[in-house]
């Protein structure tokens, strides 16, 4: 739908669909077995390098920082097409964009110049971040102490997306002199960083997630001390649209597989797609999927046109799309019967992935309460 409204997106759509079809689709089942086994880890890393070489990790990053300087519509279009095939790689692109937004919102060009133009491969270019967390909702964050010209970080941080792969990480931490939290750039190869084994999450298995411990790790502050909530708030408003695009893509993938399966599966001497009950379920899935696409498209338009209320539109659209996605993938499993629960098919993976995507950027109930508080005020 985004491409229909903007012909300039067509070349990017052709590129991402070709990549998803040729590079991701043949390996989805193998990728989903990560983090069990060294062979799987090697396959995952090769995928990282391919999306880096194609420029997917710098979609909204300005060209002066080695990005391609596109807007939220391009990012959402790409995330949706990738998520139709394997949402794990959407999380990789999403986390890359989220880290970039935080750094750019803090207006710290020196850090952006340190990371992006000088990066030699995906490990140096990708910046890890706890994408499933709103740091302001976390009671426990690492402690940052001023040390000469910089800071040192001590403490634990859970669920760091890309932490086992990236060289750099954006870490939220609290300082004794500030009520709020701050963001810091950390080199994950520092000897004071201890990494856990990959965390086995509900879904999105091909995107590595770890817990880390920090012991006097040198860090560089991103922006001003105590202003982390402001930087995250600005970044998360636009990235809610991106999270919605991932689940909209998962919904399209679930609908396509449900239609294909019900056309081939026969019962009572005819394909089950011809049974009225099945068609009603498919119709419900299609309606919700189209509604989700429209939510993403209109949200991107609101952001591009800088409507006064675009931040609340983005958050509300994401929360609604996530609810729709959880309903659609549940029906997608049911339409395949017992096969819907089997790893031989893609529906059970989409069910897990959609639930995992719903948790991006913080707990859903707290995001809803924050939204209505802002509207009331």
N, C-alpha and C positions, 0 to 999 in steps of 0.2 A: 504493500500500500504506500509506503514511503517513496518507493521508486516511481510509482504512478503519478505522484504529485511533484516529483523533482527528477527530471530526466538526467540531471548531472550526476545522480547517484548510480546510473546504469552501469558504467564501467567498473565501479567498485562492487556492484552486485554480481556481475559476471565473474569477477576475480574470486570473490568469497565463495560463491556457489561451486566453482570449479575446484577450489581448495578443499571445501567440505566433502564434495563427492569423491575426489580422487585421493586425498590424503587422510581424511578422518573416517569416512564411512567404512572402509574395509577393515579398520582396526578397532572399532568401538568396543567389541567384546573383550579384546585383549587389554585395551586401555582401562577398562572398568575393573580389571583385576589388581591394578596398582593399589596399595604399595607392597604387595606380596611378590617378592622375587626380583633379583637384579636385572633380569632380562626386560621386565616390564619398565623398570626405571630408565633403562637405555632408550626404549621406544618413546617414552614420555619426553625425554630431553630432546630427541630428534624432532619431535613435533614442535617444541618450544622454538627451536632454531628456525624452523620453516615459517612460523607465523612472524618471527622477528625479521627474517629476510624479506617477507612480503610487505612489511611496514604496518602490520595490524596493531603493533604495540604502541604506536605513536599517532593514532588517528587524530586526536584533538590537540596534540602537542604542536606548538608553533614551529615553523620550518627552521627558525634560527636555533632551535634545540634539537634538530635532526628529526622532527616530526613531519606529518604531511598536512597539518593545518586545516583539517576539516572540522565540521561542527557536530552537534549531538545527533542530528539525523543520520549522518554517515555511521557514527558509532552504533546507534541502535539498529540500523539496517544490518550491519555486519554481525552484531551479537545475535540477532534473531536468526539469521541464516545458519550461523555456526551451531546455535542451540537446537535447531531442528535435527541435527545429526549427532552432536555430542556437546552437551552444555558445559562439560568440564573445561573445554577450551574457551568458552565464553567467559568463564570465571577468570582465566588467565588474562584475557584482554581487559576485562572489567577492572581487575585489581591494578593492572598497569595504568589504566586511565584514572582510577581513583587516587592513586599515589601522586600522579602528575597534577591533578586538580588541587590537591592539598598544597603541594609545593608552589604552584603558580598563584594560588589564592593568598599565600603568605608573602608573595612578591619577593622571593629570594632567587633572583636570577643566578647568583653565584653557585648555588647548589644545583640548579638545572644545568648550568654549563659544565659543572664538575662531572655530572653523571652521563647525560645524553649524548652530546656531540662526540665525547671521547670514548664511548662504549664500543668495544670490539665484537661483542656477541650478546646473545640474549641474557646471559647470566649477569653481565654488567649493566644492561639496559633496563631489565625488569627490576622494579622496586617492590619488595614485600610489604604487606600491610595486613592488619587484622580486619579483613573486609566484612566479617560477620558481627562486628562490634561497633557500637557507638561508645567511644571512650568515656563520654560524659555519664553513661549509665553504669560504668564499671567502678565498683568500690575499691578494688585493688589494682593499682598500676605500679610500674617500676618507679623508683625514686631517682630524681636527677639532682646532683649536687654540683655547684659551680666549682670549676677546677682550673684556675689560671685564666686562660683565654677561652676555654671551652667548658664542657660538662662531662661528668661521669655518671653512668646509669647502673643501678643495682636493683635486682628484683626479678620477677617472673612475668612472662606474657604468654597467654594461651592463644592457640588457634591463629597462628601467623601464616597467612596464605602466601605461598611461594617461598617460605622461609628456608627450605632445604635446598633451593635452587639458586636464588638470587644472591648477588654480592651485597646489595644495599637493602635497607629496610627503613621505613618511616615508623618510628616507635612513639606512642603516647606515654608520657610520664609526668609525675607531679614534682614540683619544686617546693621546698619548705617556705619560701618567701611569697608564694602565690596561691590564691584560693582555687584557681582553675588549673587545667593541665596544659602542657605544651607538647609540641611535636619535635622529635629529634631524628637526625639522620645518623644511622649506625651502620658500620661495616660488619657484616655478619661473619666475616673471616677473622675478626678480632679474637685473640686468645681468651678473652673473658666471656665469650659467648658459648654457652653449652646448648646443643640442639637435641631434642628428643627424636625418637624414631617417628616416621610419618604417622600422623593421626588418621585412623580409619574412620571416616565420616559416613553419614547416612548416604549421601550422593556425591556427585561431582568428583569421583575417585581419581580421575586422571590429572587433577590439579593438586599438587602436594601441599599439605598443611602440617605444621609442626608446632610444638610448644618450645619456648626458649627460656633460658635462665641467663641473667646478666650479672656480672661481678666486676664492678669498676670499669665498665666499658666506656671508652672515649666516644663522645657524641658531639654533634654540631647542632645547635638549636635551629629550628625552621621558623623563621619569622620572629615574633615577639613572645616573651615569656608570659604564660598564662592565657594566651589567646587561641589555644587549640580548639576550643569549642566553636569559636567564630570561623576558623578555617575549615573545620569539619562540616559545620552547618552549611557553608557556602558550597562546598564540594558535594555533599550528600544530596542537596536539593536537585542538582542536575543529574547526579548518578542514580537517583531513584528511577528516572526515566530509562536509564540503561538496564537496571535490574528488571524493570517491567518488560523490556524488550526481550530479555533472556527467556522469561516465562512465556511470553507470547510465542516465541519460537518453539519452545517445548510443546506448547499446545498444538501448533500446526503439525509438528512431527507426530504427535499422538493421534490426531485426527486422520492423517494420511495413512498411518499403519492400520488403524481401525477399519478404514474403508477398504484398503487392499485385502486385509484378512477376511472381512465379511463377504467380499466378492468371491473369494476362492473357497471358503468353508461352506459345505453343503449340509443341510439337515432337512429331513422330510422330502428329499428328492429335489430340492432347489437351493440356490445360494442363500445363506442366512441374511444377506443384505436386502432380500426381497420380503422379509418378515417385517410387519408394521412396527412391532416393538423395537426391533433393531434400528429401523429407520428413524424412529422418534429419538432414540439415544444419540444417533449420529447427528440428527438435526440440532439437538441441544448442544452437542460438542461444537458444531459448526458455528452456531449463533454466538456462543461464548468466545470462540476463537476470533471471529470477525470483530466482536466488541472489543476484545483485547488489542487487536491490531489498530482499531480506531483510536483507542485510548493512547497508545504509544504515538501514533501519527499526530494527533491533536496536541499532545504534550510537547512533542518536538517543535511543532509549529509555534506554540505559546512561548517556548524558550527562545526560538530563533527570532520571533517578533518582539521579544522582551516585554511581554504583557505584565502588567503590574502584579498580578496574582500568580505568576508562573511557578513560583516555588511551591505553593500549596497545591497547585494543579498537579505538579510532578509527584509529590508525595501521595496525594489522594489516588491518582491514577495507578501508581505502583501497588498500593495496598489493595485496590480493587482487582487489578490484574492477577495478583498473587492468589487471591481467593478464587477467582475464576479458574486459574490454572490447576489448583488442587482438586476442583470439581471435575475438570475435563480429564485429567490423567487418571482419576478414579474410574470414570466411565470407560476410558480407554482400556484399562485392565479388564473390566467386566466384560467388554465386548469380545475379548479373546477367550473368555471362559477360563479354564484351567491353564491354558497356554499363556494367559496374561501375567501369570505369576512366575513364569519360567525365564531364565536368563537367555534362552535361545531367541527370545523376542525382545523388542525394545521397550515394551510398555512398563514393566516393573522398574526399569532404570529411570524412565521419565517420571514415574511416580516419586521415586526417591529424590531425583534431581529437583523437581518442582518444589518439594518441601524444603530442600536445602536452600534454594534460591530465595524462598520466602523470608529466610532469616538474614539476608544481606542487610547491612547497615544498621543492625540493632533489632531488639525484640519488638515484634509486631504490636502487642498491647501498649507498650510505651510509646511507640511511634504514633499510634492512634490518639493516645491521650495528649501527646505533644501537639498534634495537629489541631485537635479541637480546642486546646488551650489558646493556641495562636489565633484561631478563628474568633473565639469569644472575646479575646482582648482587642 
